[in-house]
Amino acid sequence: MSASLPSHILAWKKSSEVVRMEQIPARDPRRTVQGFEADPLFHGPAPRIDYNDPYEQGEDCLKKVTTYWTARDASILRHEAEQAAKEGMAGPSGKGKEAPKTPRRMPRKAANVPPSDSEEEKEDSDEAPPSCVECLRKRITCVPQPGKKRSCMACYKRKIRCDFLDKTAWAVLEGSKKMAESVRELAGMEKRREYFRLELK
């Protein structure tokens, strides 16, 4: 039977048998940016969303709402785990079981490595601390937070996670910037050459 039917009809028959999934609505409109409402039982800081702020983008609002609900879900899970631990510790006699003692971890001794006077280490020490991804995207200066190694002041104020790129990503980024500059310079040289060629005619 399939030999007598053309291929486009066969494809049409096959596509009609495909099961399509229905769209799943959001289960709680309070978890969206437009319908956000803080949970009265959760005592964490609720994000302030200002729709008139020109410096705040929609993705920033979404991050704030997502972070709030993630923290709320984590606190509920932590509370349930504590309750389960309390119930599990008390036996049928009413006395609590002793928790098993965990062995102490011994710190490893650092291997004696002689200091090397390579040029790369000197260059790394002279460089300014790298900017985080968010500061690069917003094009602001990345000021490290005092006392914390992997967090900057701008990300701390916005209450977002501060991500730093590793050295290979920075090398790729710097290489692409240099390549873009050389392409621009080459295009400018080509325009000047064309201009002088037309001027000589």
C-alpha positions as CSV (number, residue, x, y, z in Angstrom):
1,M,0.0,0.0,0.0
2,S,2.8,2.4,0.8
3,A,4.3,1.9,-2.6
4,S,1.3,3.4,-4.4
5,L,1.0,6.5,-2.2
6,P,3.3,9.5,-2.9
7,S,5.8,10.5,-0.3
8,H,4.2,13.8,0.7
9,I,0.9,12.0,1.6
10,L,2.9,9.5,3.6
11,A,4.5,12.3,5.5
12,W,1.1,13.9,6.1
13,K,-0.3,10.7,7.4
14,K,2.7,10.3,9.8
15,S,2.5,13.8,11.1
16,S,-1.2,13.4,12.0
17,E,-0.3,10.6,14.4
18,V,2.1,12.8,16.4
19,V,0.9,13.4,19.9
20,R,1.1,17.1,20.8
21,M,1.6,18.3,24.4
22,E,-0.7,20.8,25.8
23,Q,0.6,24.1,27.1
24,I,1.2,24.0,30.8
25,P,0.0,27.1,32.7
26,A,2.0,28.5,35.5
27,R,0.9,26.8,38.7
28,D,1.2,29.9,40.8
29,P,0.9,33.4,39.4
30,R,2.6,34.8,42.5
31,R,5.8,33.3,41.2
32,T,5.8,35.4,38.0
33,V,7.2,39.0,37.7
34,Q,3.8,40.5,36.9
35,G,1.8,38.8,39.6
36,F,4.5,38.7,42.3
37,E,3.3,38.6,45.9
38,A,5.6,37.8,48.8
39,D,4.8,34.7,51.0
40,P,3.6,35.9,54.4
41,L,5.0,32.8,56.1
42,F,8.5,33.3,54.7
43,H,10.4,36.0,56.6
44,G,13.2,36.5,54.0
45,P,13.7,39.9,52.2
46,A,11.2,40.4,49.5
47,P,12.5,42.0,46.2
48,R,11.4,45.5,45.3
49,I,10.4,45.7,41.7
50,D,10.4,49.2,40.2
51,Y,8.9,49.2,36.7
52,N,9.8,52.9,36.2
53,D,13.5,52.5,36.9
54,P,15.3,52.9,33.5
55,Y,18.4,51.1,34.8
56,E,16.5,48.0,35.8
57,Q,15.9,45.5,33.0
58,G,13.2,42.8,32.8
59,E,15.7,40.0,33.3
60,D,16.9,41.7,36.6
61,C,13.3,41.6,37.9
62,L,13.0,37.9,36.9
63,K,16.3,37.1,38.7
64,K,15.0,38.8,41.8
65,V,11.7,36.9,41.8
66,T,13.4,33.6,41.0
67,T,16.0,34.1,43.8
68,Y,13.2,34.9,46.3
69,W,11.2,31.8,45.5
70,T,14.3,29.6,45.4
71,A,15.3,30.9,48.9
72,R,11.7,30.3,50.1
73,D,11.6,26.7,48.8
74,A,15.0,26.0,50.3
75,S,13.9,27.3,53.7
76,I,10.8,25.1,53.6
77,L,12.8,22.0,52.6
78,R,15.3,22.8,55.4
79,H,12.5,23.2,57.9
80,E,10.9,19.9,56.8
81,A,14.3,18.1,57.1
82,E,14.8,19.5,60.6
83,Q,11.4,18.3,61.6
84,A,12.1,14.8,60.1
85,A,15.4,14.7,61.9
86,K,13.8,15.6,65.3
87,E,11.2,12.9,64.8
88,G,13.8,10.3,63.7
89,M,16.1,11.1,66.7
90,A,13.3,10.4,69.2
91,G,12.8,6.6,69.6
92,P,9.7,4.8,70.8
93,S,10.8,5.2,74.5
94,G,10.9,8.9,74.0
95,K,14.7,9.2,74.5
96,G,16.7,10.6,71.7
97,K,19.3,8.5,69.8
98,E,22.9,9.6,69.8
99,A,24.0,11.0,66.5
100,P,27.0,9.1,65.1
101,K,30.2,11.0,65.5
102,T,31.9,12.0,62.3
103,P,35.7,11.7,62.2
104,R,37.7,14.9,62.2
105,R,39.4,15.7,59.0
106,M,43.1,16.2,59.2
107,P,44.5,19.1,57.1
108,R,46.9,18.1,54.4
109,K,50.5,19.3,54.7
110,A,51.5,21.6,51.9
111,A,54.2,20.3,49.7
112,N,57.4,22.4,49.7
113,V,57.4,24.0,46.3
114,P,60.3,26.3,45.5
115,P,59.1,29.8,44.4
116,S,59.5,30.3,40.6
117,D,60.4,33.6,39.1
118,S,58.4,33.1,35.9
119,E,57.2,36.1,33.9
120,E,53.6,34.9,33.9
121,E,53.3,35.0,37.7
122,K,54.7,38.5,37.7
123,E,52.2,39.6,35.1
124,D,49.3,38.0,37.0
125,S,50.2,39.9,40.2
126,D,50.5,43.2,38.3
127,E,47.0,42.9,36.7
128,A,43.9,44.4,38.2
129,P,41.4,41.9,39.6
130,P,39.1,40.6,36.9
131,S,35.6,41.9,36.4
132,C,32.6,39.7,37.0
133,V,30.2,38.8,34.2
134,E,27.4,41.1,35.5
135,C,29.7,44.2,35.7
136,L,31.0,43.5,32.2
137,R,27.4,43.3,30.9
138,K,26.4,46.5,32.7
139,R,29.8,48.2,31.7
140,I,30.5,49.3,35.3
141,T,33.7,49.0,37.3
142,C,33.9,45.8,39.4
143,V,34.8,46.7,43.0
144,P,35.6,43.6,45.1
145,Q,33.8,43.3,48.4
146,P,36.1,43.7,51.4
147,G,36.6,40.4,53.2
148,K,35.0,38.3,50.5
149,K,37.1,36.9,47.7
150,R,34.6,36.0,45.0
151,S,32.0,38.8,45.3
152,C,31.8,42.4,44.2
153,M,29.9,45.3,45.6
154,A,27.5,45.8,42.6
155,C,26.4,42.1,42.7
156,Y,26.0,42.3,46.5
157,K,23.7,45.3,46.3
158,R,21.6,43.7,43.6
159,K,21.5,40.4,45.5
160,I,22.6,38.4,42.6
161,R,25.2,35.7,42.2
162,C,28.6,37.0,41.3
163,D,30.2,34.9,38.5
164,F,33.8,35.3,37.4
165,L,35.1,33.8,34.1
166,D,38.1,31.5,34.3
167,K,41.5,32.5,32.8
168,T,40.9,30.7,29.5
169,A,37.6,32.5,28.9
170,W,39.4,35.8,29.6
171,A,42.1,34.9,27.1
172,V,39.5,34.1,24.5
173,L,37.7,37.4,25.2
174,E,40.9,39.4,25.0
175,G,41.8,37.6,21.8
176,S,38.5,38.3,20.2
177,K,38.7,42.0,21.2
178,K,42.2,42.3,19.6
179,M,40.9,40.5,16.5
180,A,38.0,42.9,16.2
181,E,40.4,45.9,16.6
182,S,42.6,44.5,13.8
183,V,39.7,44.0,11.5
184,R,38.5,47.6,12.1
185,E,42.0,48.9,11.4
186,L,42.3,46.8,8.3
187,A,38.9,48.1,7.0
188,G,40.1,51.7,7.7
189,M,43.3,51.1,5.8
190,E,41.3,49.6,2.9
191,K,39.0,52.7,2.8
192,R,42.0,55.0,2.8
193,R,43.7,53.1,-0.1
194,E,40.5,53.2,-2.1
195,Y,40.2,56.9,-1.5
196,F,43.7,57.6,-2.6
197,R,43.3,55.4,-5.7
198,L,40.2,57.4,-6.7
199,E,41.9,60.7,-6.0
200,L,44.8,59.8,-8.3
201,K,42.4,59.1,-11.3
